[in-house]
């Protein structure tokens, strides 16, 4: 393996074998340095990024380190568990909708549309 980490070798092998451009990767939101390096050299490869919300990683730090617009941030528990356990159906829907909108707004504030 030499000076490379295992994930770097896996990325290289995956990219060299996929002739159909059907490759995407998952990077945790806490690995901002690696995300910066990867997205700087591969801005067109799609990414799934978990770790925002319930896992409490920093959205601002994450967004400052992504050099691509080809990503999806997953925040399942941070959104669906944002409402209190004893709330009604309407309050649940409103709270979940607001949590998703806040995350979306936070992401969009760093993108150049």
Secondary structure as the mmCIF struct_conf table of DSSP 4:
data_model
#
loop_
_struct_conf.conf_type_id
_struct_conf.id
_struct_conf.beg_label_comp_id
_struct_conf.beg_label_asym_id
_struct_conf.beg_label_seq_id
_struct_conf.end_label_comp_id
_struct_conf.end_label_asym_id
_struct_conf.end_label_seq_id
TURN_TY1_P TURN_TY1_P1 UNK A 2 UNK A 3
BEND BEND1 UNK A 4 UNK A 4
HELX_RH_AL_P HELX_RH_AL_P1 UNK A 6 UNK A 17
TURN_TY1_P TURN_TY1_P2 UNK A 19 UNK A 20
STRN STRN1 UNK A 24 UNK A 26
TURN_TY1_P TURN_TY1_P3 UNK A 29 UNK A 30
HELX_RH_AL_P HELX_RH_AL_P2 UNK A 32 UNK A 41
TURN_TY1_P TURN_TY1_P4 UNK A 43 UNK A 44
BEND BEND2 UNK A 45 UNK A 45
STRN STRN2 UNK A 46 UNK A 50
BEND BEND3 UNK A 52 UNK A 53
TURN_TY1_P TURN_TY1_P5 UNK A 54 UNK A 55
HELX_RH_AL_P HELX_RH_AL_P3 UNK A 59 UNK A 65
BEND BEND4 UNK A 69 UNK A 69
STRN STRN3 UNK A 71 UNK A 74
HELX_RH_AL_P HELX_RH_AL_P4 UNK A 76 UNK A 80
TURN_TY1_P TURN_TY1_P6 UNK A 81 UNK A 81
BEND BEND5 UNK A 82 UNK A 83
TURN_TY1_P TURN_TY1_P7 UNK A 85 UNK A 86
HELX_RH_AL_P HELX_RH_AL_P5 UNK A 89 UNK A 108
TURN_TY1_P TURN_TY1_P8 UNK A 109 UNK A 110
BEND BEND6 UNK A 111 UNK A 111
#
